[in-house]
Each structure stands twice: as structure tokens, then as C-alpha cells.
Amino acid sequence: MFEIAIALGLFIALTTLVYAHVGFANIMASYRMWFQDGYWVNCNVVEAIAWIAKAAVIIPGLVWQKEIWQLHIITLVTSALLIWVSERKLLPTMVAFNTLWIGLSSVVIARNVL
């Protein structure tokens, strides 16, 4: 229980600090973009699915030390798709991260299938 309290306190403190620096109004405007017409286009849909899939892989591993290796099939596909569809936002960090994730997913899938 102590770890949960520390983690929650750290989460709240750090998030509040960053949000205050960026500006709560700017943060809220960013979140409101999800509900604007025209936001859910090809790249943003793939990006959302990719982040959800990665969170589904990471969270059980970090919190409960459980690996759901089958989810790496989804992250493999979404990481490749994200690089492919994001021609407008082709940032080097995004390309490198998703390239590394393709490698990670490939290793996990091969380890569990073979």
C-alpha cells in the first residue's frame, strides 16, 4: 500500500508541475482535440491504436510482472503502420522508437512461437 501511495503522490506532483508549466488551458485544449471534427483521420487513428496496444503490453508487465506476448502481434503491426502513415509527422524520435518496437515485438513473438 505504501508503494501505491508514493507512486500516486509522485504522479500527481509531477503531472501538476508539468501541466502548470505548460498551462492548464493549453493542456485542456490539447485534450479537447480528441472531440473535434476532423481529428480522427488516418494517422491519428493508427497512432491511438498503437499507443493503446503499447500500453496494453507495458502496464501488465510493469504493474503485475505479466507478459501478454500475443499483444506484440498488434504492436508489431501498429508500429510499422505508424511509420508508414505518419509522413506528415515523420519525426526522428517517432521513427526510431517504432523501429525499436518492431524489433522488440519481433523478438518476443519469435521467442513465444518457436
C-alpha positions, 0 to 999 in steps of 0.5 A, a space after each residue: 500500500 505504501 508503494 501505491 501511495 508514493 507512486 500516486 503522490 509522485 504522479 500527481 506532483 509531477 503531472 501538476 508541475 508539468 501541466 502548470 508549466 505548460 498551462 492548464 488551458 493549453 493542456 485542456 485544449 490539447 485534450 479537447 482535440 480528441 472531440 473535434 471534427 476532423 481529428 480522427 483521420 488516418 494517422 491519428 487513428 493508427 497512432 491511438 491504436 498503437 499507443 493503446 496496444 503499447 500500453 496494453 503490453 507495458 502496464 501488465 508487465 510493469 504493474 503485475 510482472 505479466 507478459 501478454 506476448 500475443 499483444 506484440 502481434 498488434 504492436 508489431 503491426 501498429 508500429 510499422 503502420 505508424 511509420 508508414 502513415 505518419 509522413 506528415 509527422 515523420 519525426 526522428 524520435 517517432 521513427 526510431 522508437 517504432 523501429 525499436 518496437 518492431 524489433 522488440 515485438 519481433 523478438 518476443 513473438 519469435 521467442 513465444 512461437 518457436 
